[in-house]
Amino acid sequence: MVSESGFDRMGASVETNTSPDDVDPEGPIGSAQARSPSLTVIAFGLGVLTVTAWNFLREQRTLSADLPPIAAAVLGLLLSVGLLYAGTRLARSGLDQDERWLVAQSTLGGGAVFAGIIILTMLIRVAEGRPVSEAPFVLLTSTGGGGIAGSLVGGLYARARRDARVAEFARAEARQAQDRAERARADAEENRKQLEEAQAETERLLEEARNTRDDLRLINRVLRHDIKNSIMVIESRAEFLGDDLESATATDIDDRAGEFLDTIVAQAEEIEHEVERTGAVIETITDEDPDLQATDLGAAIEEQATTVRSSFDVDLRVDGLDDGDGPFVLANQVLPDVLGNVLTNAVVHHRGADPTVEITVTGDEGTVTVCIADDGPGIDDDRKSEVFHRGESSGDGGFGLFFVDRMMEQYGGDVRIEDADLGGAAFVFEFQRAE
């Protein structure tokens, strides 16, 4: 029938493959306007049914009720039912309004064409002088059959047109998807290139950092070797002079010779100490995994406090240290210089006649906190983090507090600046307690 090969099967398949613009907004059985094409086909089928009934009744008056008239009526009835079914299925199809009208017009057109052919044939026979019998039955069957044929052809054509639009829509979607894919591939390629460039730049910087570290280590070894050799020469000559002084009489030497000799020895020892300390700083900064050990924080504080008291006129107080050793924290031999740098800055940058500095030590199970507070001018809030950057701290070429911050980072600790109760700045160190 019509639903199996025409517009009905086509409509069911198209509903799931078209764009939203191709679907009838009124639905399969929407408004009266949407039902008009199907009503037209149904009206055509009712017309064929009416003519079939009229022809049957007419034949009953002129012919006996035998098999041929009944067969003619059944054939007309089947054609009418076919047209009525086609109109009903058209109303429930997935075709849009234009496609439904196309099927309805094809149905009417098919009936008209077939009827026209039969009428033309009859006219030719009449012109030839031949008799034409049962013209209504022939016109009835040809019109009904033509309508069904037109319905099938219209449904197939509507489906083909719908499929063509769907295919074009799919092609457009495919082109857009291809364009998006191309753009995505281009973006991915650009991102890949940028990533490769970033990786190459990172590797270059890492290589420079490794080279710088190796250079620092080489310079450290060379300087330590050369300076130590020079110190050994100084010390050996000082010992030689010392032996001569012991055997010489008072009239043979100047009164200041012994003092000079002691100065030479002391300075040589100080240079050697500075070399060892500088080497420790370089090793700590350049090593990815520095060699930290349990270091006596209390001894380092007392050492630097004594040095500052002997070098400056300052009121320096220490609170929180036990009489014995400790506490012990993770650090190395550079720890006294880290604390001494902040202590010296507190006095040098005080700008007053009688500076006061307080060192407070507190701790818990895992950390030890050292607070070095002064009554100096303090540090503005917007500079409390900047002073630890290279070149920002004053008085020492911009290296002192950068060195302090870098060493605390290597120790696995932290240093920050707060406002002190004394009115100046408070440097707060947090060390990891050694086990």
C-alpha positions in Angstrom: 0.0 0.0 0.0 0.9 3.7 0.0 2.4 3.7 3.6 5.0 1.0 2.8 6.7 2.7 -0.2 5.5 6.3 -0.3 5.4 9.4 1.9 4.5 7.5 5.2 7.7 5.4 5.3 9.7 8.4 4.2 8.3 10.7 6.9 9.1 8.2 9.7 12.7 8.0 8.6 13.3 11.7 8.1 12.0 12.7 11.5 15.2 11.6 13.2 17.7 12.9 10.6 16.6 16.5 9.8 17.5 19.8 11.3 14.9 21.5 13.6 14.0 23.9 10.7 12.8 21.0 8.6 10.2 19.7 11.1 6.6 20.9 10.8 6.1 23.2 13.8 2.4 22.2 14.0 3.2 18.5 14.4 1.8 15.6 12.5 -1.8 16.6 13.1 -1.5 20.2 13.9 -3.7 23.1 12.9 -6.4 23.2 10.2 -3.8 24.6 7.7 -1.5 21.7 8.4 -4.4 19.2 7.8 -5.5 20.9 4.5 -3.4 18.7 2.2 -4.6 15.4 3.8 -8.2 16.6 3.8 -7.8 17.3 0.1 -6.7 13.7 -0.6 -9.5 12.4 1.6 -12.1 14.5 -0.2 -10.7 13.1 -3.5 -11.2 9.6 -2.1 -14.7 10.4 -1.0 -15.5 11.7 -4.4 -14.3 8.4 -6.0 -16.4 6.5 -3.4 -19.4 8.6 -4.2 -19.1 8.1 -8.0 -18.6 4.4 -7.4 -21.8 4.1 -5.4 -23.7 6.2 -8.0 -22.5 4.0 -10.8 -23.4 0.8 -8.9 -26.9 2.0 -8.3 -27.3 3.1 -11.9 -26.2 -0.3 -13.1 -28.7 -2.0 -10.8 -31.5 -0.2 -12.6 -30.3 -1.3 -16.0 -28.5 -4.5 -15.4 -29.2 -7.6 -13.3 -27.3 -7.9 -10.0 -24.8 -10.4 -11.2 -21.0 -10.7 -10.7 -19.7 -8.0 -13.1 -21.5 -5.0 -11.6 -20.5 -6.2 -8.1 -16.9 -6.7 -9.2 -16.9 -3.2 -10.6 -18.3 -1.8 -7.4 -15.7 -3.7 -5.3 -12.9 -2.3 -7.5 -14.1 1.2 -7.1 -14.5 0.7 -3.4 -10.9 -0.5 -3.1 -9.6 2.5 -5.0 -11.6 4.8 -2.7 -10.3 3.1 0.4 -6.8 3.4 -0.9 -7.2 7.2 -1.4 -8.8 7.6 2.0 -6.0 5.7 3.7 -3.4 7.8 1.8 -5.0 11.0 3.1 -5.1 9.7 6.6 -1.5 8.6 6.6 -0.5 11.9 5.0 -2.0 13.7 8.0 0.2 11.6 10.4 3.4 11.7 8.3 6.5 13.6 9.3 6.4 15.8 6.2 6.3 19.5 6.4 3.5 21.7 5.0 5.0 22.1 1.5 5.8 18.4 1.2 2.3 17.5 2.2 0.9 19.8 -0.5 3.3 18.3 -3.0 1.8 14.8 -2.2 -1.7 16.1 -2.4 -1.1 17.8 -5.7 0.6 14.7 -7.1 -2.4 12.6 -6.0 -4.9 15.0 -7.7 -2.6 15.4 -10.7 -2.2 11.6 -11.1 -6.0 11.1 -11.1 -6.4 14.0 -13.6 -3.7 12.7 -15.9 -5.1 9.2 -16.0 -8.7 10.5 -16.5 -7.5 12.8 -19.2 -5.8 10.0 -21.1 -9.0 7.9 -20.9 -11.2 10.8 -22.0 -8.8 11.5 -25.0 -8.9 7.9 -25.9 -12.7 7.9 -25.9 -12.9 11.0 -28.0 -10.6 9.4 -30.6 -12.9 6.4 -30.7 -16.0 8.5 -31.1 -14.3 10.5 -33.9 -13.6 7.1 -35.6 -17.2 6.3 -35.3 -16.6 3.4 -32.9 -19.0 2.9 -30.0 -17.8 3.6 -26.4 -19.5 1.7 -23.7 -19.3 1.9 -19.8 -17.4 5.2 -19.9 -18.2 6.1 -16.2 -16.6 2.8 -15.0 -13.5 3.3 -17.1 -13.2 6.9 -15.9 -13.8 5.9 -12.3 -11.1 3.3 -12.2 -8.5 5.3 -14.2 -9.1 8.4 -11.9 -8.8 6.3 -8.7 -5.8 4.4 -10.0 -4.1 7.5 -11.2 -4.7 9.2 -7.8 -3.1 6.3 -6.0 -0.2 6.2 -8.4 0.2 10.0 -8.0 0.2 9.6 -4.2 3.0 7.0 -4.4 5.0 9.1 -6.9 4.5 12.3 -4.8 5.5 10.5 -1.6 8.7 9.2 -3.2 9.5 12.6 -4.7 8.9 14.3 -1.3 11.1 11.8 0.4 13.8 12.3 -2.2 13.6 16.1 -1.8 13.6 15.8 2.0 16.6 13.4 1.8 18.4 15.9 -0.4 17.8 18.7 2.1 18.9 16.4 4.9 22.0 15.4 3.0 22.8 19.1 2.2 22.3 19.9 5.9 24.5 17.0 6.8 27.2 18.1 4.3 27.1 21.7 5.7 27.4 20.3 9.3 30.2 18.1 8.1 32.0 21.0 6.5 31.5 23.1 9.7 32.8 20.2 11.8 35.7 19.8 9.5 36.5 23.5 9.7 36.2 23.3 13.5 38.5 20.2 13.5 41.0 22.0 11.3 41.0 25.0 13.6 41.3 22.8 16.6 44.3 21.0 14.9 45.9 24.3 14.1 45.4 25.5 17.7 46.7 22.2 19.0 49.7 22.5 16.7 50.3 26.1 17.8 50.0 25.1 21.5 52.4 22.2 20.9 54.9 24.5 19.3 54.5 27.0 22.2 54.9 24.1 24.7 58.0 22.9 22.9 59.4 26.4 22.9 58.6 26.8 26.6 60.2 23.4 27.3 63.3 24.4 25.3 63.5 27.7 27.1 63.1 26.0 30.5 65.7 23.4 29.6 68.0 26.2 28.5 67.5 28.1 31.8 68.0 24.9 33.7 71.2 24.2 31.8 72.4 27.8 32.6 71.5 27.3 36.2 73.5 24.0 36.3 76.4 25.6 34.6 76.3 28.5 37.0 76.2 26.1 39.9 79.1 24.2 38.5 81.0 27.4 38.0 80.4 28.5 41.5 81.6 25.2 42.8 84.7 25.4 40.7 85.4 29.0 41.8 84.9 27.9 45.4 87.4 25.1 45.1 89.9 27.2 43.2 89.7 30.1 45.7 89.8 27.9 48.7 92.8 26.1 47.3 94.7 29.3 46.3 93.8 31.3 49.5 94.6 28.4 51.7 98.0 28.0 50.1 98.7 31.7 50.7 97.5 31.4 54.3 99.8 28.4 54.8 102.7 30.6 53.5 101.8 33.4 55.8 101.4 31.1 58.8 104.7 29.4 58.1 106.5 32.7 57.8 104.8 34.0 61.0 106.0 30.9 62.8 109.5 31.4 61.5 109.5 35.0 62.7 108.1 33.8 66.0 111.0 31.4 66.5 113.5 34.2 65.6 111.8 36.6 68.1 112.1 34.1 70.9 115.8 33.7 70.4 116.5 37.4 69.8 117.3 40.0 72.5 115.2 43.0 73.3 117.8 45.3 71.7 117.6 43.4 68.4 113.9 43.9 67.6 111.3 46.7 67.6 108.8 46.7 70.4 105.9 46.4 67.9 107.3 43.3 66.2 105.5 40.9 68.5 102.2 42.8 68.1 102.6 42.7 64.4 103.3 39.0 64.4 100.2 38.3 66.5 98.1 40.4 64.1 99.4 38.4 61.1 98.5 35.1 62.8 95.1 36.4 63.8 94.3 37.7 60.3 95.4 34.5 58.7 93.1 32.6 61.0 90.3 35.0 60.2 90.8 34.7 56.4 90.8 30.9 56.7 87.6 31.1 58.7 86.0 33.3 56.1 87.0 31.0 53.3 85.4 28.1 55.0 82.3 30.0 55.7 82.1 31.3 52.1 82.5 27.8 50.9 79.6 26.6 53.1 77.4 29.4 51.8 78.1 28.4 48.1 77.6 24.8 48.8 74.3 25.5 50.6 72.9 27.7 47.9 74.0 25.5 44.9 73.1 22.1 46.3 69.7 20.8 45.5 69.8 18.7 48.6 72.0 20.7 51.1 73.8 18.9 53.8 72.0 20.1 56.9 72.7 18.9 60.4 71.7 19.6 64.0 73.1 23.0 64.8 73.1 24.7 68.2 70.9 27.7 67.7 71.6 29.0 71.3 75.3 29.0 70.7 74.9 30.9 67.4 72.7 33.5 69.1 75.2 34.0 72.0 78.1 34.2 69.6 76.5 37.0 67.5 75.1 38.8 70.6 78.6 38.9 72.0 80.1 40.2 68.8 77.4 43.0 68.5 77.8 44.1 72.1 81.6 44.4 71.7 81.3 46.3 68.4 78.4 48.7 69.2 76.9 50.6 72.0 73.6 48.8 72.2 71.2 47.5 74.8 70.9 43.8 73.6 68.7 41.4 75.6 68.3 37.7 75.0 65.2 35.8 76.4 64.2 32.1 76.1 67.5 30.3 76.0 68.3 27.6 78.6 71.6 27.7 80.5 72.7 24.6 78.7 73.2 23.8 75.0 70.4 24.2 72.4 67.9 24.3 71.1 69.1 22.4 68.1 67.7 23.2 64.6 68.4 22.0 61.0 71.1 24.3 59.6 74.8 24.4 59.0 77.9 26.4 60.0 76.5 29.6 58.2 73.7 30.0 60.8 75.6 32.6 62.9 76.1 34.8 59.8 72.3 34.5 59.0 71.4 35.8 62.5 74.3 38.3 62.6 73.2 39.9 59.4 69.9 40.9 60.9 71.4 41.9 64.3 73.9 44.2 62.6 71.3 45.8 60.4 69.1 46.5 63.5 72.0 48.5 65.0 73.4 50.1 61.9 70.1 51.4 60.6 68.7 52.5 63.9 69.4 56.2 63.4 69.4 56.8 67.2 72.0 57.2 69.9 70.9 54.3 72.2 69.5 51.4 70.1 67.6 48.6 71.9 67.4 45.0 70.5 65.5 42.1 72.0 66.0 38.4 70.9 63.2 36.1 72.0 63.4 32.3 71.5 60.2 30.2 71.6 59.4 26.8 70.3 57.1 23.7 70.1 57.6 20.1 69.2 58.5 20.7 65.6 59.7 24.3 65.2 61.8 26.9 67.0 61.0 30.6 66.5 63.5 33.4 66.9 62.2 37.0 67.0 64.8 39.8 66.7 63.0 43.1 67.5 64.3 46.6 67.6 63.1 50.2 68.4 64.4 51.6 65.1 62.4 53.3 62.3 60.7 50.1 61.3 59.8 49.0 57.7 56.7 50.0 55.8 54.1 47.3 55.1 54.5 47.5 51.3 58.3 46.8 51.7 58.2 44.0 54.2 58.4 41.3 51.5 60.4 43.4 49.0 63.5 43.9 51.2 64.3 40.2 50.8 64.6 40.5 47.1 68.1 40.9 45.6 69.1 44.5 45.3 66.4 45.8 47.7 68.0 45.7 51.1 70.2 48.7 51.9 73.7 49.2 53.2 75.3 46.0 51.8 74.9 46.1 48.1 71.4 44.7 48.3 72.6 41.2 49.2 72.3 40.9 53.0 68.6 40.1 53.5 68.4 38.3 50.2 71.1 36.0 51.6 69.1 35.6 54.9 66.0 34.7 53.0 67.8 32.3 50.6 69.5 30.5 53.5 66.3 30.1 55.5 64.7 28.6 52.4 67.5 26.1 52.1 67.1 25.3 55.8 63.5 24.4 55.2 62.4 27.3 57.4 60.9 30.8 56.9 61.6 34.4 57.7 59.2 37.3 57.8 59.0 40.9 59.1 56.4 42.2 61.5 55.9 45.3 63.6 57.8 45.1 66.9 56.3 46.1 70.2 59.4 48.2 70.7 58.2 50.4 67.8 60.6 49.2 65.1 60.8 46.0 63.0 60.7 42.4 64.2 62.4 39.7 62.1 60.7 36.4 62.9 62.7 33.2 62.0 61.0 29.8 62.0 63.5 26.8 62.1 62.8 23.1 61.9 63.7 21.5 65.2 66.4 18.9 64.8 65.5 15.4 66.1 
